[in-house]
């Protein structure tokens, strides 16, 4: 079931991290900062890979793409399925943000209960984090977005799929995504057929990724002081 309330619509009080949350924030920050890799384009960066693997395991999907915004994940989901300017996307009960962004992409958004959704989405915050496995169990779309922004570490969303083509196209949409970094390291461009006409600064910070990953992994643990 998709939640109707977006994280960014929550009150300031609802977003506040408190001692009653499931782990020590200082523990998480120390863990990430002490890894020695906090820049987003270092070859041996592991926090992004760790969150990707966590998302794939939870959703039982082959591929995951991380974005530094929920709208970035929407863009990746649509572009990955060749839903582009002048075409239609289908989404049940879209939010105002979703309507505006998809319209900005030049895509007509159709809200109905007949056509299969172009993507499914779920919004995770501190109230439902412990229930994430149950919440995602009913999702079966080719493109599933999990928005972790409600955890409060910063804008963060993941796109999960079993379709390699969706993964390649959505990952290629990001400046300094896997394809750009491979080109940087090898000095050879790869798979031009999935290269978009324009790329976006959608690359997620490893610091945010690490905090989100540990939040998810420790979702059933009590707070450590």
C-alpha positions as CSV (number, residue, x, y, z in Angstrom):
1,X,0.0,0.0,0.0
2,X,1.3,3.4,-0.9
3,X,1.3,6.1,1.8
4,X,-0.4,9.3,0.7
5,X,1.6,11.6,3.0
6,X,4.9,12.7,1.6
7,X,7.9,13.3,4.0
8,X,8.2,16.9,3.0
9,X,4.6,17.5,4.0
10,X,5.3,16.5,7.6
11,X,5.5,19.0,10.3
12,X,8.8,20.2,11.7
13,X,8.0,18.4,14.9
14,X,7.4,15.1,13.1
15,X,10.7,15.3,11.3
16,X,12.8,15.9,14.5
17,X,15.2,13.1,15.4
18,X,14.9,12.2,19.1
19,X,16.5,9.8,21.5
20,X,13.6,7.4,21.0
21,X,14.8,6.5,17.5
22,X,16.4,3.2,16.8
23,X,20.1,4.0,17.0
24,X,22.6,6.6,18.1
25,X,23.0,9.3,15.4
26,X,26.5,9.9,16.7
27,X,27.3,6.2,16.2
28,X,26.2,6.4,12.6
29,X,28.1,9.6,11.8
30,X,31.3,8.2,13.4
31,X,30.9,5.0,11.4
32,X,30.6,6.8,8.1
33,X,33.2,9.4,8.7
34,X,35.8,6.9,9.9
35,X,35.5,4.8,6.8
36,X,38.0,7.2,5.2
37,X,35.9,7.7,2.0
38,X,33.3,10.4,2.1
39,X,33.8,12.0,-1.4
40,X,31.2,10.8,-3.9
41,X,33.5,10.1,-6.8
42,X,36.3,8.0,-5.2
43,X,36.7,4.7,-6.9
44,X,36.8,2.7,-3.6
45,X,33.8,4.4,-2.1
46,X,31.6,1.7,-0.4
47,X,28.7,3.5,1.3
48,X,26.7,4.0,-1.9
49,X,27.3,0.3,-2.8
50,X,26.2,-0.7,0.6
51,X,22.9,1.2,0.4
52,X,22.3,-0.2,-3.1
53,X,22.8,-3.8,-1.8
54,X,20.5,-3.1,1.2
55,X,17.7,-1.9,-1.1
56,X,18.1,-4.8,-3.5
57,X,17.9,-7.3,-0.6
58,X,14.8,-5.7,0.9
59,X,13.0,-5.5,-2.4
60,X,14.4,-8.7,-3.8
61,X,15.6,-6.9,-6.9
62,X,18.6,-7.3,-9.1
63,X,19.4,-3.6,-9.5
64,X,19.2,-0.4,-7.5
65,X,20.0,3.2,-8.4
66,X,20.5,5.9,-5.8
67,X,19.4,9.5,-6.2
68,X,19.9,12.6,-4.2
69,X,16.2,13.5,-4.5
70,X,12.8,11.9,-4.9
71,X,12.2,13.7,-8.2
72,X,15.6,12.4,-9.5
73,X,14.3,8.9,-8.9
74,X,11.1,9.7,-10.7
75,X,13.1,11.0,-13.7
76,X,15.2,7.8,-13.6
77,X,12.2,5.5,-13.5
78,X,10.5,7.2,-16.4
79,X,13.6,7.7,-18.6
80,X,14.6,4.1,-17.8
81,X,11.3,2.9,-19.4
82,X,11.5,5.2,-22.4
83,X,8.7,7.4,-21.1
84,X,9.9,10.7,-22.4
85,X,8.7,14.2,-23.5
86,X,5.3,14.0,-25.3
87,X,4.3,10.6,-23.8
88,X,2.1,9.5,-21.0
89,X,2.8,8.3,-17.5
90,X,0.3,6.6,-15.2
91,X,0.2,7.0,-11.5
92,X,-2.5,6.5,-8.9
93,X,-3.2,9.5,-6.6
94,X,-0.2,11.6,-7.6
95,X,0.9,14.3,-5.2
96,X,1.2,17.9,-6.3
97,X,5.0,17.6,-6.4
98,X,4.7,14.6,-8.7
99,X,2.2,16.3,-10.9
100,X,4.4,19.4,-11.3
101,X,7.7,17.5,-11.9
102,X,6.3,15.1,-14.4
103,X,4.6,18.0,-16.3
104,X,8.0,19.8,-16.2
105,X,9.5,16.8,-18.0
106,X,6.9,17.3,-20.7
107,X,5.1,14.0,-19.9
108,X,1.4,13.8,-19.5
109,X,0.4,12.3,-16.2
110,X,-2.7,10.2,-16.1
111,X,-4.4,9.4,-12.8
112,X,-6.6,6.4,-13.0
113,X,-7.1,2.9,-11.5
114,X,-7.1,1.0,-14.8
115,X,-3.6,1.4,-16.4
116,X,-0.7,-0.2,-14.6
117,X,1.4,2.4,-12.8
118,X,4.5,3.6,-14.5
119,X,6.2,3.2,-11.1
120,X,5.3,2.4,-7.6
121,X,6.6,4.4,-4.6
122,X,6.8,4.3,-0.9
123,X,7.9,6.9,1.6
124,X,10.0,5.9,4.6
125,X,10.3,7.9,7.8
126,X,10.9,7.1,11.5
127,X,7.3,6.0,12.1
128,X,7.3,3.2,9.5
129,X,11.0,2.3,9.2
130,X,10.6,-0.8,11.3
131,X,7.8,-1.9,9.0
132,X,9.6,-1.5,5.7
133,X,9.7,-5.2,4.9
134,X,5.9,-5.5,5.2
135,X,5.3,-2.2,3.3
136,X,7.3,-3.2,0.3
137,X,5.9,-6.8,0.1
138,X,2.9,-5.7,-2.0
139,X,5.0,-3.8,-4.5
140,X,5.6,-5.6,-7.8
141,X,6.1,-2.9,-10.5
142,X,9.0,-2.9,-12.9
143,X,10.2,0.3,-11.3
144,X,9.9,0.8,-7.5
145,X,11.0,4.0,-5.7
146,X,11.8,4.2,-2.0
147,X,12.0,7.7,-0.7
148,X,14.2,7.9,2.4
149,X,14.1,11.7,2.8
150,X,11.8,11.4,5.8
151,X,14.6,10.0,7.9
152,X,16.0,13.5,8.0
153,X,19.6,12.9,6.7
154,X,18.9,14.7,3.5
155,X,17.1,14.1,0.2
156,X,17.6,10.4,-0.7
157,X,15.7,8.0,-2.9
158,X,16.4,4.6,-4.5
159,X,15.0,3.0,-7.7
160,X,14.8,-0.8,-7.7
161,X,14.2,-3.0,-10.7
162,X,14.9,-6.4,-12.2
163,X,15.2,-4.9,-15.6
164,X,18.8,-4.3,-16.7
165,X,17.8,-1.8,-19.3
166,X,15.9,0.4,-16.8
167,X,19.0,0.2,-14.5
168,X,21.4,1.2,-17.2
169,X,19.3,4.1,-18.5
170,X,18.5,5.5,-15.0
171,X,22.1,5.1,-13.8
172,X,23.4,6.8,-17.0
173,X,21.1,9.8,-16.2
174,X,23.4,10.8,-13.3
175,X,26.5,12.9,-13.6
176,X,29.3,10.9,-12.0
177,X,27.1,7.8,-12.0
178,X,28.6,4.4,-12.6
179,X,29.1,5.0,-16.3
180,X,30.8,8.3,-15.9
181,X,33.1,7.0,-13.3
182,X,34.0,4.0,-15.4
183,X,34.9,6.4,-18.3
184,X,37.0,8.4,-15.8
185,X,38.9,5.4,-14.7
186,X,39.4,3.7,-18.1
187,X,39.3,6.8,-20.4
188,X,36.9,4.9,-22.6
189,X,33.2,5.7,-23.1
190,X,30.9,2.7,-22.8
191,X,27.4,1.8,-24.0
192,X,26.5,5.0,-25.9
193,X,23.1,3.6,-26.7
194,X,21.9,4.4,-23.1
195,X,23.4,7.9,-23.0
196,X,20.8,10.6,-22.5
197,X,20.9,14.0,-24.2
198,X,21.4,15.7,-20.8
199,X,22.5,14.5,-17.4
200,X,21.6,15.7,-14.0
201,X,23.5,16.1,-10.7
202,X,21.6,13.3,-9.0
203,X,24.5,11.6,-7.4
204,X,23.9,10.8,-3.7
205,X,26.3,11.8,-1.0
206,X,28.0,8.8,0.6
207,X,27.5,10.4,4.0
208,X,23.8,10.4,3.5
209,X,23.8,6.9,2.0
210,X,25.8,5.6,5.0
211,X,23.4,7.1,7.5
212,X,20.3,5.8,5.6
213,X,21.9,2.3,5.2
214,X,22.7,1.9,8.9
215,X,19.2,3.2,9.8
216,X,17.6,0.5,7.7
217,X,20.0,-2.2,8.9
218,X,19.4,-1.3,12.5
219,X,15.6,-0.7,12.1
220,X,14.7,-3.2,14.8
221,X,17.4,-2.2,17.3
222,X,16.9,0.0,20.4
223,X,18.6,3.3,20.7
224,X,22.2,3.1,21.8
225,X,23.6,5.9,24.0
